[in-house]
Amino acid sequence: MGKDKKDTKSDKGSSGKGKGKGGGGGGKDDEKDKGSGSGKGAQSINVRHILCEKHAKKEEALAKIREGVKFDEVAREFSEDKARQGGALGWKTKGSLDPAFEAVAFTLETSTTGSPKIAEAKTVFGYHIIMVEGRK
């Protein structure tokens, strides 16, 4: 029964008491969350990101990374959040990040700023380029 607390996303979608409203997508995501929280994988990650409000700016940042520019240098130039820290968000635990960001970040392999393994996510904050430096 303790797992029901993780299902807050489905509570939001079903609060309107509408019969067919929003029922399809939430269930699949909730099942994934339960599976990944069952002891497999990391419970916290050391994560960096580059946040851009505009898609075009995010694409420019991606191009720089693909050209071989270090992730933290690109973050200082392009990120609209945490830019002075090279995009470092520090250690984050499951459940402490935006769900869309977290779904991507916790699946990434660890890497370095010089040779980053990156992924992208779109949240209410904008477009993110994400990399993970450590897991525990």
Backbone torsions as a table, in degrees:
resi	resn	phi	psi	omega
1	MET	NA	-22.0	178.3
2	GLY	-63.4	-24.2	-179.3
3	LYS	-69.8	-21.8	-179.7
4	ASP	-60.6	-28.3	-180.0
5	LYS	-63.5	-28.2	179.0
6	LYS	-74.1	-14.1	-174.9
7	ASP	-86.2	29.6	-178.6
8	THR	-63.8	-27.5	178.9
9	LYS	-63.7	-41.4	-178.7
10	SER	-72.3	-27.6	176.1
11	ASP	-63.6	-40.7	179.5
12	LYS	-62.8	-41.8	-176.7
13	GLY	-71.4	-25.7	-175.2
14	SER	-106.2	8.7	-176.9
15	SER	-70.1	-17.8	-177.4
16	GLY	-83.1	-2.6	-179.5
17	LYS	59.0	14.8	177.0
18	GLY	-74.1	141.8	-173.4
19	LYS	-66.1	-46.3	-174.9
20	GLY	-109.1	6.4	-172.2
21	LYS	-72.5	121.1	168.9
22	GLY	58.6	18.8	-175.3
23	GLY	-75.3	-27.1	-170.9
24	GLY	-72.3	-53.1	-171.0
25	GLY	-73.1	-37.0	-173.2
26	GLY	-63.8	-37.6	-176.2
27	GLY	-63.3	-42.0	-179.6
28	LYS	-65.0	-43.4	179.0
29	ASP	-63.3	-42.1	-179.0
30	ASP	-62.7	-38.0	178.8
31	GLU	-65.0	-39.7	177.9
32	LYS	-62.2	-44.8	-178.8
33	ASP	-59.6	-42.4	-179.4
34	LYS	-64.1	-41.3	-179.0
35	GLY	-66.4	-40.8	-177.4
36	SER	-78.3	-17.9	179.9
37	GLY	-91.9	8.0	-173.7
38	SER	-91.4	29.0	178.8
39	GLY	101.0	-18.3	176.8
40	LYS	-79.5	141.6	173.0
41	GLY	75.4	-179.1	-175.9
42	ALA	-77.5	150.4	173.4
43	GLN	-101.0	-14.8	173.5
44	SER	-147.2	152.0	-178.0
45	ILE	-134.6	150.2	171.5
46	ASN	-97.6	109.8	-167.1
47	VAL	-122.1	147.3	172.1
48	ARG	-123.6	154.1	174.8
49	HIS	-150.4	162.6	171.1
50	ILE	-119.3	121.2	-177.8
51	LEU	-109.1	125.0	177.4
52	CYS	-128.3	134.7	178.5
53	GLU	-71.8	-36.6	-176.7
54	LYS	-102.4	139.7	178.7
55	HIS	-58.8	-41.5	-177.9
56	ALA	-62.5	-38.9	179.0
57	LYS	-67.2	-39.2	176.8
58	LYS	-61.7	-40.7	179.2
59	GLU	-64.5	-37.5	176.4
60	GLU	-62.7	-43.7	179.3
61	ALA	-63.1	-42.3	177.4
62	LEU	-59.7	-41.9	-180.0
63	ALA	-61.2	-41.6	178.7
64	LYS	-62.1	-44.3	179.1
65	ILE	-62.1	-42.9	179.5
66	ARG	-65.6	-26.6	176.8
67	GLU	-76.3	-10.2	178.0
68	GLY	105.8	2.9	177.1
69	VAL	-70.2	138.1	-177.2
70	LYS	-61.7	143.5	-176.5
71	PHE	-54.4	-46.7	-176.7
72	ASP	-65.8	-32.5	177.2
73	GLU	-68.5	-41.9	177.8
74	VAL	-64.3	-40.0	179.2
75	ALA	-61.2	-43.1	179.6
76	ARG	-61.7	-35.0	-178.1
77	GLU	-81.8	-39.7	-169.3
78	PHE	-108.6	-27.8	-172.3
79	SER	-69.3	141.6	178.7
80	GLU	-100.5	13.4	179.3
81	ASP	-151.4	134.0	177.3
82	LYS	59.5	26.6	-174.1
83	ALA	-62.3	-36.3	-177.5
84	ARG	-69.7	-16.3	-178.7
85	GLN	-104.6	15.9	-179.9
86	GLY	66.3	27.0	178.4
87	GLY	82.8	4.6	-176.1
88	ALA	-68.3	124.2	174.0
89	LEU	-101.3	-13.5	-179.8
90	GLY	83.0	-163.0	-178.6
91	TRP	-78.4	126.6	179.5
92	LYS	-125.8	139.0	179.3
93	THR	-97.2	159.1	176.7
94	LYS	-57.4	135.6	179.5
95	GLY	92.7	-6.0	-177.3
96	SER	-99.1	-5.1	-177.1
97	LEU	-115.2	165.1	173.0
98	ASP	-54.4	134.2	-176.1
99	PRO	-54.7	-39.5	-179.8
100	ALA	-68.4	-40.5	178.1
101	PHE	-65.6	-46.8	-177.4
102	GLU	-62.6	-40.5	-179.4
103	ALA	-58.2	-36.4	179.1
104	VAL	-80.8	-48.7	-172.7
105	ALA	-60.2	-40.7	-176.5
106	PHE	-75.3	-8.0	176.7
107	THR	-96.3	-12.4	-177.0
108	LEU	-73.6	145.3	172.2
109	GLU	-76.5	154.6	176.1
110	THR	-72.3	150.0	179.7
111	SER	-157.9	-177.9	-179.7
112	THR	-113.0	163.8	-180.0
113	THR	-66.2	-26.8	179.2
114	GLY	-76.4	-25.7	179.9
115	SER	-141.6	67.2	-171.6
116	PRO	-76.3	143.0	168.6
117	LYS	-100.6	114.6	-170.0
118	ILE	-115.6	162.6	171.7
119	ALA	-148.4	166.7	-177.3
120	GLU	-119.4	152.2	174.7
121	ALA	-146.8	150.5	175.7
122	LYS	-115.4	126.1	177.3
123	THR	-129.3	-177.6	176.5
124	VAL	-65.4	-18.4	179.9
125	PHE	-82.5	-23.3	-179.7
126	GLY	141.1	-151.8	-178.6
127	TYR	-100.4	130.4	-178.2
128	HIS	-115.3	139.5	165.4
129	ILE	-110.2	124.6	-169.7
130	ILE	-119.7	142.9	169.5
131	MET	-140.3	153.0	-178.8
132	VAL	-119.2	129.0	-179.1
133	GLU	-98.6	-19.8	-179.5
134	GLY	-161.9	160.7	177.9
135	ARG	-141.8	148.4	171.9
136	LYS	-154.6	NA	NA
